[in-house]
């Protein structure tokens, strides 16, 4: 447990902290978009029954379960074999967000339920990689303050659950399609990956006695 006051100034003036927050925000924007809108997408765009839409909407989360459980030991193995923690985190986070963005963009033009399901499994499964990317970053950067840093990041990253879902609903109402929400979500995902790639560094922010 951190003793004494949390060094907020020292934390919030560091680029890696904001890279973590930005990428966390982007990851949860994609997550909440998929979580909230997959059933409606399969029902309204792919014209599935409510029962079938529910089944199709469940499959992507199975893909995430599988990928996330494969990614964690893979990341550990990379680090044990000499890949830096920074490079490992960037590989997992950026690959996850960029693959998700590519799958979402491709889904815009798909008119058959089968290919749409495969692409959305790809997008959701790719997010499973990010749990080995941004998720451990609080411990990477400031182990002693990991709890408060994680809480701070998660507070900001929860905003897409409010704003992102509402914006998606508005775009669907205005455009009558899911194309614009897919593009917006892909853009957010891409920006999150770019910020993380450019500015994240997993090296501790404080000396061992301070962190």
Phi, psi and omega per residue, in radians:
X1 nan 2.436 -3.135
X2 -1.193 2.306 3.102
X3 -1.743 2.423 3.131
X4 1.416 -3.113 -3.102
X5 -1.186 2.586 3.083
X6 -1.288 2.290 -3.118
X7 -1.395 1.250 -3.046
X8 -1.031 -0.730 -3.122
X9 -1.059 -0.799 3.139
X10 -1.121 -0.584 3.137
X11 -1.323 -0.829 -2.978
X12 -1.369 -0.171 3.078
X13 -1.676 0.145 -3.120
X14 -1.785 2.236 -3.122
X15 -1.030 -0.699 -3.140
X16 -1.051 -0.563 3.111
X17 -1.116 -0.808 -3.121
X18 -1.268 -0.491 3.025
X19 -1.127 -0.737 3.068
X20 -1.060 -0.818 -3.110
X21 -1.103 -0.771 -3.132
X22 -1.088 -0.744 -3.123
X23 -1.248 -0.632 3.048
X24 -1.073 -0.780 3.099
X25 -1.019 -0.839 -3.121
X26 -1.106 -0.721 3.140
X27 -1.071 -0.790 -3.113
X28 -1.308 -0.421 3.016
X29 -1.078 -0.837 3.107
X30 -1.088 -0.779 -3.097
X31 -1.061 -0.852 -3.112
X32 -1.196 -0.607 3.077
X33 -1.041 -0.852 -3.129
X34 -1.181 -0.733 -3.104
X35 -1.098 -0.714 -3.048
X36 -1.452 -0.551 -2.898
X37 -2.004 -0.123 -3.138
X38 -1.024 -0.855 -3.133
X39 -1.011 -0.753 3.137
X40 -1.145 -0.678 3.118
X41 -1.057 -0.857 -3.119
X42 -1.161 -0.551 3.114
X43 -1.326 -0.839 -2.987
X44 -1.467 -0.647 -3.078
X45 -1.645 -0.779 -3.116
X46 -1.608 -0.056 3.011
X47 1.016 0.714 3.050
X48 -1.532 2.742 3.034
X49 -1.176 2.892 3.139
X50 -1.057 -0.704 3.141
X51 -1.126 -0.814 3.141
X52 -1.167 -0.659 3.113
X53 -1.073 -0.667 3.092
X54 -1.122 -0.729 3.126
X55 -1.167 -0.771 3.134
X56 -1.124 -0.600 -3.119
X57 -1.265 -0.392 -3.134
X58 -1.367 -0.555 -3.044
X59 -1.023 -0.760 3.132
X60 -1.011 -0.563 -3.129
X61 -1.290 -0.479 3.003
X62 -1.155 -0.689 3.086
X63 -1.070 -0.735 3.105
X64 -1.094 -0.739 3.130
X65 -1.009 -0.793 -3.125
X66 -1.150 -0.870 -3.070
X67 -1.134 -0.730 -3.113
X68 -1.118 -0.602 3.126
X69 -1.371 -0.292 3.008
X70 -1.546 -0.572 -3.058
X71 -1.194 -0.687 -3.071
X72 -1.058 -0.920 3.105
X73 -1.152 -0.515 3.081
X74 -1.129 -0.772 3.115
X75 -1.086 -0.754 3.111
X76 -1.065 -0.712 -3.140
X77 -1.146 -0.708 3.105
X78 -1.025 -0.783 -3.123
X79 -1.153 -0.738 3.128
X80 -1.092 -0.520 -3.120
X81 -1.531 0.121 3.005
X82 1.830 -0.048 3.049
X83 -1.237 2.347 -3.099
X84 -1.110 2.705 3.105
X85 -1.065 -0.713 3.126
X86 -1.042 -0.852 -3.131
X87 -1.106 -0.673 3.125
X88 -1.127 -0.822 3.138
X89 -1.078 -0.762 -3.140
X90 -1.127 -0.695 3.120
X91 -1.042 -0.842 -3.105
X92 -1.185 -0.839 -3.054
X93 -1.197 -0.858 -3.067
X94 -1.221 -0.673 3.077
X95 -1.078 -0.788 -3.137
X96 -1.048 -0.837 -3.104
X97 -1.221 -0.687 -3.108
X98 -1.249 -0.691 3.077
X99 -1.136 -0.726 3.096
X100 -1.055 -0.760 3.131
X101 -1.081 -0.773 -3.132
X102 -1.104 -0.732 3.140
X103 -1.151 -0.689 3.136
X104 -1.168 -0.715 3.093
X105 -1.098 -0.704 -3.140
X106 -1.175 -0.523 -3.088
X107 -1.188 -0.408 -3.097
X108 -0.940 -0.677 -2.984
X109 -1.748 0.139 -3.078
X110 -1.539 2.269 -3.080
X111 -1.945 -0.020 -3.126
X112 -1.998 2.460 -3.079
X113 -1.077 -0.655 -3.088
X114 -1.071 -0.996 3.094
X115 -1.055 -0.641 3.107
X116 -1.081 -0.728 3.130
X117 -1.101 -0.752 3.140
X118 -1.084 -0.754 -3.138
X119 -1.167 -0.689 -3.134
X120 -1.283 -0.529 2.976
X121 -1.114 -0.670 3.092
X122 -1.113 -0.764 -3.137
X123 -1.130 -0.826 -3.096
X124 -1.247 -0.696 3.086
X125 -1.076 -0.672 -3.139
X126 -1.078 -0.587 3.095
X127 -1.075 -0.445 3.093
X128 -1.051 -0.454 3.081
X129 -1.185 -0.551 -3.022
X130 -1.216 -0.350 3.102
X131 -1.156 -0.313 3.024
X132 -1.780 0.161 3.095
X133 -1.863 -1.544 -3.080
X134 -1.248 -0.533 -2.951
X135 -1.002 -0.722 3.135
X136 -1.479 0.073 -2.951
X137 -1.113 -0.573 3.109
X138 -1.058 -0.688 3.091
X139 -1.251 -0.588 3.094
X140 -1.120 -0.802 -2.950
X141 -1.456 -0.743 -3.056
X142 -2.653 1.381 -3.067
X143 -0.929 -0.669 -3.085
X144 -1.212 -0.466 -3.118
X145 -1.991 0.386 -3.048
X146 -1.057 -0.655 -3.088
X147 -1.126 -0.836 -3.119
X148 -1.252 -0.610 3.123
X149 -1.169 -0.717 3.095
X150 -1.138 -0.706 3.105
X151 -1.118 -0.705 3.096
X152 -1.074 -0.854 -3.130
X153 -1.090 -0.748 -3.100
X154 -1.182 -0.568 3.106
X155 -1.082 -0.772 3.117
X156 -1.223 -0.708 -3.078
X157 -1.251 -0.236 3.091
X158 -1.380 -0.301 -3.119
X159 -0.969 -0.648 3.094
X160 -1.030 -0.436 3.074
X161 -1.148 -0.393 3.089
X162 -1.751 -1.020 -3.033
X163 -1.281 -0.835 -3.056
X164 -1.094 -0.761 3.137
X165 -1.122 -0.714 3.134
X166 -1.166 -0.748 3.122
X167 -1.097 -0.706 3.108
X168 -1.063 -0.794 3.119
X169 -1.059 -0.714 3.119
X170 -1.121 -0.762 -3.142
X171 -1.129 -0.685 3.104
X172 -1.121 -0.731 3.132
X173 -1.133 -0.725 -3.072
X174 -1.287 -0.751 -3.050
X175 -1.638 -0.399 -3.110
X176 1.352 0.105 3.118
X177 -2.411 3.012 3.074
X178 -1.721 0.076 -3.079
X179 -1.073 -0.851 -3.112
X180 -1.093 -0.792 3.074
X181 -1.062 -0.653 3.089
X182 -1.094 -0.760 -3.140
X183 -1.146 -0.803 3.141
X184 -1.033 -0.791 -3.127
X185 -1.124 -0.690 3.102
X186 -1.131 -0.691 3.130
X187 -1.140 -0.780 3.094
X188 -1.040 -0.734 3.129
X189 -1.094 -0.771 -3.141
X190 -1.118 -0.763 3.140
X191 -1.110 -0.736 3.098
X192 -1.035 -0.715 3.113
X193 -1.160 -0.724 -3.111
X194 -1.137 -0.795 3.122
X195 -1.058 -0.756 -3.131
X196 -1.135 -0.755 -3.137
X197 -1.083 -0.707 -3.056
X198 -1.370 -0.629 -2.909
X199 -2.130 -0.144 3.140
X200 -1.405 2.445 3.060
X201 -2.518 2.153 -3.027
X202 -1.425 -0.037 3.127
X203 -1.113 2.437 -3.127
X204 -0.986 2.509 -3.108
X205 -1.412 -0.361 -3.073
X206 -2.187 2.798 3.027
X207 -1.108 2.731 -3.049
X208 -0.925 -0.668 -3.098
X209 -1.243 -0.347 -3.104
X210 -1.747 -0.368 -3.011
X211 -1.736 nan nan
